Amino acid sequence: QVQLVETGGGLVQPGGSLRLSCVASGTIFHIVAMSWYRQAPGKERELVASITSGHSTNYDDSVKGRFTISRSNGANTVFLQMTDLKPEDTAVYYCTTRACETHSQWGDYWGQGTQVTVSS
């Protein structure tokens, strides 16, 4: 089974920066993609950024130019570098992955989430 653990959330002032980390562990043959989602109170969960095994990235328009997703294949770790944070970025951030445990067995996995609060 694949497990994900997120760290790095916290309280930051507008304009500040945070770096979120997510480590995948367990039986992992191949990671197809890793992504960051977020969910604010009263809102739907939304995709923030994703990165594929080929290191191709995509971002939601609301964070483009401010957030950077990166990945360390050797450590099965994904990062989300967040800069110029805004109050609208306040949410619980979740790390997800589509991973193959064998060549023919794969699944989608979610972390427990980490709270990011942007406030003065």
C-alpha positions as CSV (number, residue, x, y, z in Angstrom):
1,Q,0.0,0.0,0.0
2,V,1.2,3.5,-0.8
3,Q,1.1,6.2,1.9
4,L,1.5,9.9,1.6
5,V,2.6,12.3,4.3
6,E,2.4,16.1,3.8
7,T,4.4,18.7,5.9
8,G,5.1,22.4,5.7
9,G,1.7,24.0,6.3
10,G,1.2,26.8,8.8
11,L,0.3,30.4,9.3
12,V,1.9,33.0,7.0
13,Q,1.2,36.7,6.3
14,P,0.1,37.9,2.9
15,G,3.0,38.1,0.5
16,G,4.9,35.4,2.4
17,S,6.1,32.0,1.3
18,L,5.7,28.4,2.3
19,R,7.1,25.1,0.9
20,L,4.9,22.0,1.2
21,S,6.5,18.6,1.0
22,C,4.9,15.2,0.4
23,V,6.7,11.9,0.8
24,A,5.3,8.7,-0.7
25,S,6.2,5.4,0.9
26,G,5.3,1.8,0.6
27,T,5.4,-0.5,-2.4
28,I,6.0,1.7,-5.4
29,F,7.1,0.5,-8.8
30,H,6.3,3.7,-10.7
31,I,4.6,7.0,-10.0
32,V,2.6,8.2,-12.9
33,A,1.9,11.6,-11.5
34,M,1.7,13.6,-8.3
35,S,-0.6,16.5,-7.6
36,W,-1.6,19.1,-5.0
37,Y,-5.3,19.8,-4.4
38,R,-6.8,22.2,-2.0
39,Q,-10.2,22.7,-0.3
40,A,-11.3,25.9,1.4
41,P,-14.4,26.0,3.7
42,G,-17.6,26.0,1.7
43,K,-15.8,25.4,-1.6
44,E,-15.2,22.5,-3.9
45,R,-11.9,20.7,-3.9
46,E,-9.7,22.0,-6.7
47,L,-6.5,21.0,-8.4
48,V,-3.6,23.4,-7.7
49,A,-0.7,21.8,-9.6
50,S,0.4,18.5,-10.9
51,I,3.6,16.9,-12.3
52,T,4.0,13.7,-14.3
53,S,6.7,11.1,-14.4
54,G,8.2,13.1,-17.3
55,H,8.3,16.2,-15.2
56,S,5.6,17.9,-17.2
57,T,3.7,20.4,-15.0
58,N,0.4,22.2,-15.1
59,Y,-1.1,24.8,-12.7
60,D,-4.4,26.3,-11.9
61,D,-4.6,29.9,-13.3
62,S,-5.1,31.3,-9.8
63,V,-1.6,30.1,-8.8
64,K,0.3,30.3,-12.0
65,G,3.5,32.4,-11.6
66,R,3.4,32.2,-7.8
67,F,3.5,28.4,-7.1
68,T,6.1,25.9,-8.4
69,I,5.7,22.1,-8.2
70,S,8.8,19.9,-8.3
71,R,9.5,16.3,-7.8
72,S,12.4,14.1,-6.6
73,N,12.0,10.7,-8.1
74,G,14.7,9.0,-6.0
75,A,13.0,10.0,-2.8
76,N,9.4,9.8,-4.1
77,T,8.8,13.3,-2.9
78,V,6.9,16.2,-4.4
79,F,7.2,19.8,-3.3
80,L,5.0,22.9,-3.7
81,Q,6.9,26.1,-3.4
82,M,4.3,28.9,-2.7
83,T,5.3,32.5,-3.0
84,D,3.3,35.8,-2.8
85,L,0.6,34.1,-0.8
86,K,-2.8,35.6,-0.7
87,P,-5.7,35.2,1.8
88,E,-7.6,33.4,-1.0
89,D,-4.9,30.6,-0.8
90,T,-6.1,29.6,2.6
91,A,-7.2,26.0,2.5
92,V,-6.3,22.4,3.4
93,Y,-3.8,21.2,0.9
94,Y,-3.7,17.6,-0.1
95,C,-1.0,15.6,-1.8
96,T,-2.2,12.9,-4.3
97,T,-0.5,10.3,-6.5
98,R,-1.4,7.8,-9.1
99,A,1.1,5.0,-8.5
100,C,1.8,1.6,-9.8
101,E,2.7,-1.0,-7.2
102,T,3.5,-3.5,-10.0
103,H,3.4,-3.2,-13.7
104,S,-0.3,-4.1,-13.7
105,Q,-1.5,-2.9,-10.3
106,W,-2.1,0.8,-9.7
107,G,-4.2,3.1,-7.7
108,D,-4.9,6.6,-6.6
109,Y,-3.8,7.7,-3.1
110,W,-4.4,10.7,-0.9
111,G,-2.5,12.2,2.0
112,Q,-4.2,13.5,5.2
113,G,-3.8,17.2,4.3
114,T,-1.9,20.1,5.7
115,Q,-3.5,23.5,6.7
116,V,-2.3,26.7,5.1
117,T,-3.6,29.9,6.5
118,V,-2.7,33.3,5.0
119,S,-3.7,36.1,7.3
120,S,-2.4,39.3,8.8
